[in-house]
Amino acid sequence: MVKTSISLSIALFLTVGGLSHTHAADKPIFRSSNSSYRSTSVNSAIDTSKYNAKTDTIGQMMKALQKFKTAKDSINIREAIAVPNLSLQQIVKGHLAGLYVQEPNGEPGTEQSMIIQGPSGILFSKKDIYALQPAVYLNGVPLVQDNPFAFDVQKYDYNRVGPANNLLAQVNISNIQSIVVVKDPFELAKLGPNAANGAVYITTKNAKAGVRDISLNSYFGYVTAPKVYTVNGEHENNFRRPFYQQYASKEQYDDYSLYLRDSTNLAYFGPSNWNDLYYKNTPTFSADLGITGGNDRANFRFFGSGTKNAGNADDTNIDRYNVFFGINMAPFSWLTVSSNVNAVRLDRTRNKSLRDRFAETRYIPDLSTPLSPNKDNFGVYLDESKKNVDNNRTTTLNGNVTLRSKLDKLTLATSLIFDYNEGVRDYFTPSTLMDGVSYISTYFGYNQRLIFQNTIGYDFEFNEDHSLDLEAGHVYQGDTYKYNYARAYNGPNDYVKLVFVNPGAPGDGYLNALNAGNFYVFRYIDKEVNNLLSFYGSARYKYKDLFSINALIRRDGSSNGQPDSRWLTTPAVSATYNLKEQFLKDNNFFNQLSLNAGWGRNIRIFLDDRFAAGPQYRTESGWYEEPTIPGYGGLVGINRPYNSGFIGYGIKLPYADRTNISLDGTFFNNRMNAAISVYNRNDKNQLVGVPVPLESGYSLNYKTGMEVNNKGLEFLLNGQILQNQDKLRWNSSINLNYNKNEVTALPDGLTELINGDNKLEVGKPITSYWIYKNQGIYNSDSEVPNGHTFNGIPMFAGDPRWQDLNSDNRVDNNDKVLEGNRIPTLIGGWSNTFSYKNFDLNFHFFFATGHKILNQYQSTKYDFINRESGNDITAVKEVSSWQTSDKELSYPIYNPWSDVSPYRLDQDLFLEDASYLKLRSITLGYDFKNMPFLKNSAGNFRRVYLYATAQNVWTLSKFSGVDPELSNFNGVYDGANLTIPRTFVLGLKLDL
């Protein structure tokens, strides 16, 4: 309430204070400005059109690079519009130095990851990825994302409950003016705690004074079915035969899988043509319209679009609808009012995979008989699956309202910023697919962010050589996350499907499902609120065009911190030195050369509010196999959080310290520009679960004290290699990033810490795998050392020869090593554009190397004995498992019945090189604007661009699976995710 009063007071002051000023009608109100940005909000009244050719940054945010034309971390929007990307992650992939994008699933609309300059914390599960994501700003609105607290009520973490849509699929490239990655320590410190992991800053196309602009972009094309080599039961029998011939007893032969015994069974030994029903060439299309108009006193922009982005498998797709409206008004010469609103709806048709269905229903049937590879039998299953209901919808509304006053050298601004998104999922599975038991679930959840922000600035100009800009600001941010989730088993019939009813239901009262005696309903409700209050002051001193220095002091307080650790001071400083002006003024080789150095600190907000409470009670009445359902006769009540872990006092807010030094310049008569940067980031006071004695009853004790270091080198190079206006022109750009991370400290001075199947060790990468070293096979009992065991289990012929590092004749956790890296150490991209007259050809490569993948798909395939008998969800065989590849590796023939589980995943036997090089897109286009029939028409055509684009064209990799990008976020490849489709579109871009 206090904050609201402050905002209203400043707005009133702006109105009253301006009454003494008259409007100069002969001067334009909306003028471009080259000054630094003053706040996290966007002054959309500023017309930045004349800077578009030089920089795509908002408010000239990247001070070190803003003057060097294309030597910057920003997207070439003109080229990106022709590529049919759906999400922000797909748009920026391979284009921005230091930004690693992982697209683990080709299913449209699914969640994807971005990590800037290395991971700041652990990455052991799907839940961990949420804490590593950068802030994304859309017109100054820091977009609120899904909170991982919903995983607390899930047994499996393949997908978050709810629609699980990618919230960054709301970004439509046709309405974007610029996309910039922000890594400068000073700028990130100014953005505040939201930007602790870096930031991606997006600016939509603005309203412009006195300019009418109409733009249309539309494309139509197809995503293509992949070429697969299908197999049937004969292939599976041939695969299993060596194991049985070498190790099986008569009893084990007698237990041979039933579906593989009868070679006359056409369901498994007939034609393997399931792919005809599973993979399809599917249409994809989009159309959008943007209109800009107005005058010096008021102008506006409207944008609307509709997109269907299709997958090539399992009938997956997503429909997206965008509406944007922005308006700028100048009631007085000293006052501007700017506002924009962005609304998006996402409707997704999800996959029908067994794994995702079993994870949602938490029910795993008998897995001894998989789906048939024959399309006639598989078609029967698909027909039955049509009884399913799976509605997924996300609705988003965000925007801001800004009042800005310029009173001589004094600038005042106040902003209201908001972002709201809600997700709904309705799900139903009939009893015919669940052994006679139907399943229903419904989810509603929302994420909400509201920000009030005030700034005041004053510009001192002592003389032509010296200037000083001062600014102070105050920000309040309130975040709310809530969900209602219910699931139920054993409904009275399959006619009531939660959101509609099938006709023809027999009997009376079939609609009253809750009266059914055996209808088991489980309900989950949770809500979290996080408030953030910040004050800051900054100064910028500039001496001629030679030297500038920026300083910031910020005080941030978070309600998610404990009472004695809710506030933290975060300073920052940066300096830029114009080397060209100082030392090379008469040098004709360098056109510009500048050195920039900066240091800054950001606090990191806990995503979960329970860490603020200290010791607490929760409602945890489940057990290991089912964490949310009480056992037989169990009573739900409050108890200590034994399952989730103990939270004590003394938990401090984590923070990140950054240092960056960059050298950038232009040369060869402005034809080439380059930038090289070295950076170092220390993430301190990180929270991590520390193992405790079993006698305590707790699974973990959460403590702060973990520190992670990321250091690296970045390089950008852009060049106009050929620039003859009437002949062939060639522009090329490349970006590279090398990153190294390691754990530098653990809580209580520990040097190592075990977290489930993972281990952290000081001096080792935080993203390493903890695995056994495989050295072959014991071919006979005589090769096994006398008394040699694996975790106390005697070893025999046919068992793996795992390395006994400490030579104690016992292989156990003490012999596991930290090896490999889940995140690439070297990433980059290379773009080229060739132009001849009105033709142009663009292609884009990107690559990643230095990381590895644990191939769970092969581990499960070879461990068929244990998996099929254990009914484990990792043993689920999708219909897509009936295929093979010439890249598949062969492994030693171990005894699959051995008690040591020879094909366990946690060994380097299944650790593979995940490096790849991809041809991401090729676009060929022609601009018809100079054609006589258009020149002679009444319309003023600025661009009539016809283009053809191929996307996801080609991949080069040693990885034995389908695609190394398709590993899960924790680096485990299970083969369950859909392939990233190859897409071909034909489009038209029209500008009037």
Salt bridges, closest charged atoms under 4 A:
ASP73 OD2 - LYS183 NZ 2.59
GLU103 OE1 - LYS93 NZ 2.58
GLU107 OE2 - ARG348 NH1 2.87
GLU111 OE1 - LYS126 NZ 3.24
ASP152 OD1 - LYS127 NZ 3.04
ASP152 OD2 - ARG618 NH2 3.56
GLU187 OE2 - LYS63 NZ 2.74
ASP213 OD2 - ARG942 NH2 2.42
GLU236 OE2 - ARG240 NE 2.87
ASP254 OD2 - LYS250 NZ 3.25
ASP276 OD2 - LYS375 NZ 3.79
ASP314 OD1 - LYS352 NZ 3.50
ASP315 OD1 - LYS280 NZ 3.39
ASP315 OD2 - LYS352 NZ 3.94
ASP319 OD1 - LYS308 NZ 2.79
ASP347 OD2 - ARG345 NH2 2.87
ASP347 OD1 - ARG393 NE 2.60
ASP356 OD1 - ARG355 NH2 3.18
GLU360 OE1 - ARG425 NH1 3.54
ASP383 OD1 - LYS386 NZ 3.55
GLU384 OE2 - LYS387 NZ 2.77
ASP390 OD1 - ARG425 NE 2.90
ASP459 OD1 - ARG38 NH2 2.51
ASP459 OD2 - LYS406 NZ 3.48
GLU471 OE1 - ARG38 NH1 3.62
GLU471 OE1 - LYS190 NZ 3.24
ASP479 OD1 - ARG449 NE 2.79
ASP545 OD1 - LYS542 NZ 3.39
ASP556 OD1 - ARG554 NE 2.75
GLU581 OE2 - LYS585 NZ 3.30
ASP608 OD2 - ARG610 NE 3.05
GLU620 OE2 - ARG618 NH1 3.33
GLU625 OE1 - LYS155 NZ 3.78
GLU626 OE2 - ARG362 NH1 2.68
GLU626 OE2 - ARG487 NH2 3.95
ASP657 OD1 - ARG601 NE 2.62
ASP657 OD2 - LYS684 NZ 3.90
ASP683 OD1 - ARG604 NH2 2.33
ASP683 OD2 - ARG681 NE 2.82
GLU714 OE1 - LYS183 NZ 2.73
ASP748 OD2 - LYS703 NZ 2.50
GLU752 OE1 - LYS759 NZ 3.25
GLU761 OE1 - LYS759 NZ 3.87
GLU783 OE1 - ARG801 NH2 2.88
ASP812 OD2 - ARG810 NE 3.04
GLU819 OE1 - LYS773 NZ 2.86
ASP863 OD2 - ARG867 NE 3.57
GLU868 OE2 - ARG240 NH2 2.59
ASP872 OD1 - ARG867 NH1 3.76
GLU888 OE1 - LYS861 NZ 3.08
ASP906 OD2 - LYS816 NZ 3.04
ASP906 OD1 - ARG904 NE 2.70
ASP908 OD2 - LYS773 NZ 3.50
ASP963 OD2 - LYS918 NZ 2.73
GLU965 OE2 - LYS93 NZ 3.06
GLU965 OE1 - LYS918 NZ 2.70
ASP974 OD2 - ARG355 NH1 2.84
ASP991 OD1 - LYS989 NZ 2.45
